[in-house]
Amino acid sequence: WAPEGAANIQEAITSAADLEFKHAPEMKRALELQEQRGLNDKLAEDLHTQILRGGFLKEGDVISLKGLDSAVEAAKKFVIKTQAGKIALRMAENIRSLRAALDDAEQTKDKEKWTLVETS
């Protein structure tokens, strides 16, 4: 799923439509790929959105894993295929681990818990 894949799929669909091959198996497959690519890109975007939400950036912020957990679960279920999506998924999983460790350590002076935060 190369970055230029979406453009290649769209070009194939346009060419098939111009040649009136609307019911050709290749046209059907191209439309399916286009739909999958769109979902892949949406899931990657959702991961980025959730990475930016629910973190602890300043006093008064509340750590939340809910949105990030949902986005990671959806991306794993779909099986992200683009490189950008795979990177977003790995980043989201790492940030989720860090947030969970921080949430557990917050309001404590437990050295082990804070060591986990520092090494996550």
Phi, psi and omega in degrees: 000074181292156180305325181277002182302318181299318179293320179296319179296313181298321178297318179296319180295315180298316179297316180296319179295319179298325180271005179060040174260046187298334184251009179292145179303325179295323179295316179299315180296320179297319178294321177296317178297320179297318178296316179297318180297318178298317178294318178304312182294323178295317179296320177296319178296319178298321177300313180298319179298315182288332175298324182280346182255153170079010179267171177254104182250331181210164179307132181099343176291148179244128179288132178226130179258348188305304182296319180294318178300317180296316181294318179296315180299316180296318180294321179291321180296319180287328187071082179307138185243336181280154179299316180299320179293319178296321178295316179299320179295314178298318179297315180297319179296318179294317179293324178298316178298316179297314180297319179297317179295318179295318178299320180290324184275336184305140179068017176235169174240024181288114184299320180298317180295319180288330175296320178298320177298314184292335182259357180281000000 
